[in-house]
């Protein structure tokens, strides 16, 4: 829980845990919307396109709230590589993240060839087109510090790290903390507080 220092105000009510979580979610969504608006290139967007822009902005924030093992980047100017496997509507929106700066590193977008994952991927988004092969892709990177993300059903319980989960017309996400930690990744507690967290299921 985040503590706020300063003078107390007798007329202000203290926030409960649930209210703080809702406030934090609103702040993160606002941050994502700002990124999504900056990425938007067309004035007219369909609902699906808007959803994909928002998810791309979430992925931008996932990277901001994740720490990679020391020594992951050998040189100061080495980029942060966001790799994509397969094709869907979100893959095309992720291209708008190219050149943005995360952790003082420019983002580079890399598409996998023949589903071979290069060793310099830092994030890996697996598209819906790979529903029959995604488990093989996960096996190829499960010992590497690669933040894996997808909106495929049951992704987080099948060895993936972050799964988009849409419920009641709202985009949520599930984080498999056991898999992330097993790969040497550390996810900020503020991001974990907004997610459904799995702590006892390792990569299959």
C-alpha positions as CSV (number, residue, x, y, z in Angstrom):
1,X,0.0,0.0,0.0
2,X,1.3,3.5,-0.9
3,X,1.5,5.9,2.0
4,X,0.9,9.6,1.5
5,X,2.7,12.0,3.8
6,X,1.4,15.5,4.7
7,X,-1.1,17.3,6.8
8,X,-4.3,15.4,7.6
9,X,-7.7,16.9,6.7
10,X,-10.5,16.2,9.2
11,X,-13.1,16.3,6.5
12,X,-11.5,13.7,4.3
13,X,-12.4,10.0,4.8
14,X,-9.6,7.4,4.6
15,X,-9.6,5.2,1.6
16,X,-10.4,1.5,2.0
17,X,-8.4,-1.1,0.2
18,X,-11.1,-1.6,-2.4
19,X,-11.4,2.1,-3.1
20,X,-7.6,2.5,-3.4
21,X,-7.6,-0.4,-6.0
22,X,-10.4,1.2,-8.0
23,X,-8.5,4.6,-7.9
24,X,-5.3,2.9,-9.0
25,X,-7.1,1.1,-11.9
26,X,-8.6,4.4,-13.0
27,X,-5.1,6.1,-13.0
28,X,-3.6,3.2,-15.0
29,X,-6.4,3.3,-17.5
30,X,-6.0,7.1,-17.9
31,X,-2.3,6.5,-18.5
32,X,-3.0,3.9,-21.1
33,X,-5.6,6.1,-22.8
34,X,-3.0,8.9,-23.0
35,X,-0.6,6.5,-24.7
36,X,-3.3,5.2,-26.9
37,X,-4.3,8.7,-28.0
38,X,-0.7,9.5,-28.8
39,X,-0.6,6.3,-31.0
40,X,-3.8,7.0,-32.8
41,X,-3.3,8.1,-36.4
42,X,-6.9,8.0,-37.8
43,X,-9.8,10.2,-36.6
44,X,-12.4,7.4,-36.9
45,X,-11.8,4.2,-35.0
46,X,-13.9,1.1,-34.7
47,X,-14.6,-0.3,-31.3
48,X,-12.2,-3.2,-32.0
49,X,-9.5,-0.8,-33.1
50,X,-9.9,1.2,-30.0
51,X,-9.7,-1.9,-27.8
52,X,-6.5,-2.9,-29.6
53,X,-5.0,0.5,-29.1
54,X,-5.8,0.3,-25.4
55,X,-4.2,-3.1,-25.1
56,X,-1.1,-1.8,-26.9
57,X,-1.0,0.9,-24.3
58,X,-1.3,-1.6,-21.5
59,X,1.6,-3.6,-23.0
60,X,3.6,-0.3,-22.9
61,X,2.8,0.0,-19.2
62,X,3.5,-3.7,-18.6
63,X,7.1,-3.1,-19.8
64,X,7.4,0.0,-17.5
65,X,6.3,-2.0,-14.5
66,X,8.6,-5.0,-15.2
67,X,12.3,-5.3,-14.2
68,X,14.6,-7.5,-16.1
69,X,17.7,-9.3,-14.5
70,X,20.8,-7.3,-14.1
71,X,23.0,-7.6,-17.2
72,X,20.1,-8.1,-19.6
73,X,21.3,-5.1,-21.6
74,X,25.1,-5.2,-22.2
75,X,25.3,-1.6,-23.6
76,X,23.6,1.6,-22.6
77,X,22.0,2.3,-26.0
78,X,20.7,-1.2,-26.6
79,X,17.0,-1.1,-27.4
80,X,14.1,-2.8,-25.6
81,X,12.8,-5.4,-28.1
82,X,9.1,-6.2,-28.4
83,X,8.7,-9.3,-30.4
84,X,5.5,-10.5,-32.0
85,X,4.5,-14.0,-33.1
86,X,1.6,-14.4,-35.6
87,X,-1.0,-11.9,-36.7
88,X,-4.1,-10.3,-35.2
89,X,-5.5,-6.8,-34.8
90,X,-3.3,-6.0,-31.9
91,X,0.0,-6.8,-33.7
92,X,-0.6,-4.0,-36.2
93,X,-1.2,-1.5,-33.3
94,X,1.9,-2.6,-31.5
95,X,3.9,-1.1,-34.4
96,X,3.0,2.3,-33.1
97,X,5.1,1.7,-30.0
98,X,8.3,1.6,-32.1
99,X,10.6,4.4,-31.1
100,X,8.9,5.1,-27.8
101,X,11.2,5.1,-24.8
102,X,10.8,2.7,-21.9
103,X,13.4,2.6,-19.1
104,X,15.5,5.0,-21.1
105,X,15.6,2.6,-24.0
106,X,13.9,2.9,-27.4
107,X,11.4,0.3,-28.3
108,X,12.1,-1.9,-31.3
109,X,9.4,-4.1,-32.9
110,X,10.5,-7.5,-34.2
111,X,8.4,-10.1,-36.0
112,X,9.3,-13.8,-35.5
113,X,10.3,-15.7,-38.6
114,X,9.2,-19.3,-38.7
115,X,8.3,-18.9,-35.0
116,X,12.0,-18.9,-34.0
117,X,12.4,-16.7,-31.0
118,X,15.6,-14.6,-31.1
119,X,17.6,-14.4,-27.9
120,X,17.3,-10.6,-27.7
121,X,13.5,-10.5,-27.2
122,X,12.5,-8.7,-24.0
123,X,8.7,-8.9,-24.5
124,X,6.9,-11.4,-26.7
125,X,3.3,-10.9,-27.7
126,X,1.7,-14.1,-29.1
127,X,-1.2,-13.4,-31.4
128,X,-4.5,-15.2,-31.6
129,X,-3.5,-16.9,-34.9
130,X,-1.1,-19.0,-32.8
131,X,-3.7,-20.8,-30.8
132,X,-2.5,-24.2,-31.9
133,X,1.2,-23.5,-31.5
134,X,1.6,-21.0,-28.6
135,X,2.6,-23.7,-26.1
136,X,5.6,-24.7,-28.2
137,X,6.6,-21.0,-28.4
138,X,6.3,-20.7,-24.6
139,X,8.5,-23.8,-24.2
140,X,11.2,-22.2,-26.3
141,X,11.4,-19.1,-24.0
142,X,10.4,-20.5,-20.6
143,X,14.0,-20.2,-19.2
144,X,14.6,-16.8,-20.7
145,X,13.7,-13.4,-19.2
146,X,11.1,-12.7,-21.8
147,X,7.8,-11.2,-20.7
148,X,5.2,-13.2,-22.6
149,X,1.8,-11.7,-23.3
150,X,-1.4,-12.8,-25.2
151,X,-5.1,-12.7,-25.2
152,X,-5.5,-16.4,-25.9
153,X,-7.8,-18.1,-23.4
154,X,-6.0,-20.0,-20.6
155,X,-2.7,-18.4,-21.7
156,X,-1.6,-17.6,-18.1
157,X,-2.4,-21.0,-16.9
158,X,-0.5,-22.7,-19.7
159,X,2.9,-21.1,-19.0
160,X,2.3,-17.6,-20.2
161,X,2.9,-14.5,-18.0
162,X,0.2,-12.0,-18.8
163,X,-3.2,-12.8,-20.3
164,X,-5.7,-10.2,-21.4
165,X,-9.1,-11.2,-20.1
166,X,-12.2,-9.3,-21.2
167,X,-15.1,-9.4,-18.7
168,X,-18.2,-7.3,-18.6
169,X,-17.0,-5.1,-21.5
170,X,-13.8,-4.3,-19.6
171,X,-10.2,-5.3,-20.4
172,X,-8.6,-7.1,-17.4
173,X,-5.5,-9.1,-17.2
174,X,-4.2,-12.2,-15.4
175,X,-0.5,-12.5,-14.3
176,X,1.2,-15.8,-13.7
177,X,3.7,-14.6,-11.1
178,X,5.3,-18.0,-10.7
179,X,6.3,-18.2,-14.3
180,X,7.6,-14.6,-14.4
181,X,9.7,-15.1,-11.3
182,X,11.0,-18.4,-12.7
183,X,12.3,-16.5,-15.7
184,X,14.0,-13.9,-13.5
185,X,11.5,-11.1,-14.0
186,X,10.2,-8.8,-11.3
187,X,6.8,-7.2,-11.7
188,X,5.9,-4.1,-9.7
189,X,3.4,-4.6,-6.9
190,X,1.3,-1.7,-8.2
191,X,0.7,-3.7,-11.4
192,X,0.1,-6.9,-9.5
193,X,-2.6,-5.1,-7.4
194,X,-4.7,-4.5,-10.5
195,X,-4.5,-8.1,-11.8
196,X,-5.7,-11.5,-11.1
197,X,-2.5,-13.1,-9.9
198,X,-1.5,-16.8,-10.2
199,X,1.3,-17.7,-7.8
200,X,1.4,-21.5,-7.7
201,X,1.2,-22.6,-11.3
202,X,4.5,-23.0,-13.1
203,X,5.1,-23.4,-16.8
204,X,3.7,-26.7,-18.2
